[in-house]
Amino acid sequence: CRADHLLCIYAGRRIGKRSHHRLLLLSKIRLRLSPGSIPRIKICCIASIEEARMAIRCGASAIGLVSAMPSGPGPIPEELIHSIATSIPASTETFLLTSLKKPELIVAQYHRCSTTVIQLCDRLDLSSYRILRTELPGIKIVQVIHIEGMASVDEAKRVAPHVDALLLDSGRPSLPVKELGGTGRVHDWTISKRIRDVVSIPIFLAGGLNAQNVRDAIRAVDPFGVDVCSGVRTERNLDEAKLSQFVHAIRSSKLI
């Protein structure tokens, strides 16, 4: 059921049918962190098995694997995505970041990559979600909402019933060369907080996060998870010191 998809993402584990009743009950309430809890941590732009292992060792519950994009850092070949996704512990969720818009192409790409989650970085027609649900039963779907103004709130409300989670980022998909992530820019967190308050599915917060601002971001938005790429890298390589500082900042934060 859909509740299984929601909770598996954030619990970082597979849940069996015997938990079906409990999951249904939980799915009827807004999935939020309880006071004092910390957000789930997703490290994006993973470029090797070694980076994946480093991220997990430092505390990541999910990693992002970037396929072909019109711009930005992080894309790796699909063969490497498959290799990374199939070599790490099953307790870690693997996100396939895709810029594709046609559902049949997304389905084919998923089968080549074998991740546990599909992260849709561009806008899709609502009918496309139904096709993805039918063709990929059991695979979690996360839609990116690029915060460009208050219109993003309406977009999030329109999309939320069709996906398992939203990821709020700072791209600009309307540019001639689309920016679909990895910009290193912070967006207006008050808009992200508004989205978090009006949708009933979990929210990941992305966009320019680093060890210096992530505590403020968590207090401002209270997301279920945070997502980082450039904020934990040095010259595009995953930096273990920056990563450890980022995780420490999150774990020492207090939600209010």
N, C-alpha and C positions, 0 to 999 in steps of 0.2 A: 504494500500500500504506500501511498505518498508519504505518510508519516515516517515509514521506514527510511525513505530517501533522506528526509530532513534530518533525522536524528543520527543516522550513520555518518553524515558529513561531519558533524560536530562532536560526536562521541569518539570518533576516530576508531571505530570498530564495527564489525558486522553484527546485526541483531537478528535473531531467529524469529520464526513465526510464533513461538510461545509468548513473545513480548507484544503480540499484535494488539491486544486489548489496551495495554498500558500506553502503547504508542498512539492509538487512536485518541485516548484521553488527552495525551500531551499535545497532539496536533490541534486540539480545539482551543488551546491557549497560545498566546504569543510567546514564541521561543526567545527568551531573553536571558541574560546572565543574572544570577542572583547577586545581591549586594556582596561585595568583597571578592567575587570571582574575577578571573582574568579572561580576556578574550582568547579564542583560538588563534594560533599563529600560522600564517601561510607565507612561505618564502617563495617568491616568484623568480622567473628567468633562470631557473636551474639549468646548467649547461653540461653537466657530467654526472656520472654515478658518484664521484668523489664529492661534488658539491651537494648532492642529495643527502649523502651520509652525514656531511658536516651539518647541514640544516637540521636533520633529525636529531643528531647528537646534541645540538644546542637548544632543542626544544620545539622544533616545528611539528605541528600535527598535520600539515598539508604542504605540498610543494606544487609550484606552477611550472608547466612545461610549454613553452611558447612555440607554436608552429608559424608558418609564413604570415607576415604582417606587412601592411603597406608602408610602415615606418616604425621607428623605435628600436630599442635594444632587445636582445634576448632570443630571437628565433634560432631554432636548431632543427636539423633534419628529422623527419618523422621516424626514421629508423632508430635514431638516438632516443627520441621520446619513448618509443616502444621498449628499448633496452633499459632505460632508467625506470620506467613505470613497472616493468616486470621483475626488477631486481631488488626493490626495496621492501621492507616489511609491510604486510597487509594492513597493519594498524595505521599506516600513513596514507592519507588520501592523495591521489595524484590528479591534478587538474590539467586538462588539455585546453590551452588557450587557442581559440580559432577565430579567424576573421571571415570565414566563409558564411554565406547567407542562405544558400539553397540547402534545404534539409537533406536531400539525397547525397550531396557532397559532404555534408557534415557527418552523416551516417557512415559513409565510406571511409572518411578520415578517421573516425573513431575506431573502426575495425582495424585500421593499420596501426593505431597507436596504443590501444588497450589500456586507457586510463580508467579511473573510477568516476571521474566527474568531467563534464564538458562545460567550459566557460566560454560563453558566447560574447565576443568583444564588440560586435557590431549589432545594429538593430535588425530584428527579424519581423516578418509578418506574423500576426498571431496564429494563423493557420499552420505555420511551420512548427510551432511547439507541439501541436497535436500529432503531426507526422513523426517528430522525434520521439514522443512518448510511445507511439505505436511500434516504431522500428527499433527502439533501444529501451525496452522495458528494464527497469531496475537501475538504469544509469542516471545519476543525479545531473541536473541542469542548473547552472548558475548564469544569470544574465547580468552583464555589466551595464550600469547606468552612468553615463558620463555627465557630471554635474556642470551644466552650462547656464543655469538660471532656474527660476521657480518652475519653468515648464518641465524640468526633470522630475518634479514631484508627481505631476500627472502621468508622465511616462512610467514611473515606477509603479503607480497604482494600477495602471492598465496592464502591465506585464506580470506583476506579482502573482496573480492567480494561476499562472501557467508554468511557473518555475519553482525550484526548491529553495533558492536564495538569490539575493541581489548583491552585487559587488559595486560599490560606489567609487568611481575613479575620476580622473581629471583630463581625460582625452577630449579631442575635438573632432568627432566623426564627420562634421559638416565641412571641414577644410578640403580643398582640391586633392591634397594628399592626406588621407585620413590619419589622425592620431588616435590610436585605439588603446593606448596604455604606455607605461614606461616613460612618462614625461618628466617625472621628478617634481611636478607642480602640486602644491596644496590647493584644494578648492574650498569653497565656502561651506564650512562644517555646519552652519545653521541650517542649510538646505538638507544636508545629510541627516541631521537630527530630525528634521521635519519628515523625511521619508521613513526613518526608523520608527517614528511615532504613528504613521498612518498605514503601514503595511503589516501583515501578520506572519511574515516569514523572516528568517534570519538575514542579517545585514553584515557584509564584510566591508570594512573601510580601507581604501587604498588612496594613493595620490600623495607623493612627496613626504611620506612618513620616514622618520629616522629616530635614533635614540633620544634626540633632544626635544622632539615635539610629540612623540607618540602618547605620552601620559596626558598631555593636554587634549589630544584628539580623542582619547578614550573617555575622558571626563565630559567632553563636549557632545559626543555622539552616542556613547554607550553601545558600541557595536558588538555583535556576537563574535566577530573575528576581525583581525587586521591583516593586511597584505602589504608586503614590501618587496621592492626590487633594487632600485639604485641606492636606497638609503643604507644598504648593508654591503655595498660593493666598493672596491677601489680599482680604478682602471678596468672596470667591467668584470673583475673577478670577485667572487664571493670572499668577503673579508671576515675571518673568524672572530677577530677582535670586535669589529663593528656589529657583527651578528650577536655576539654575546652581550654587548652593551644594550642592543635593541631588546633582546629577550629579558634582560635584567630590568630595563625600564618598564616593560609591560608587567612583569611579575611583581614589581614594587608599587604599581599604581593602585589606587583605591577608587572604585567607581562610586559616584555620588548621584 
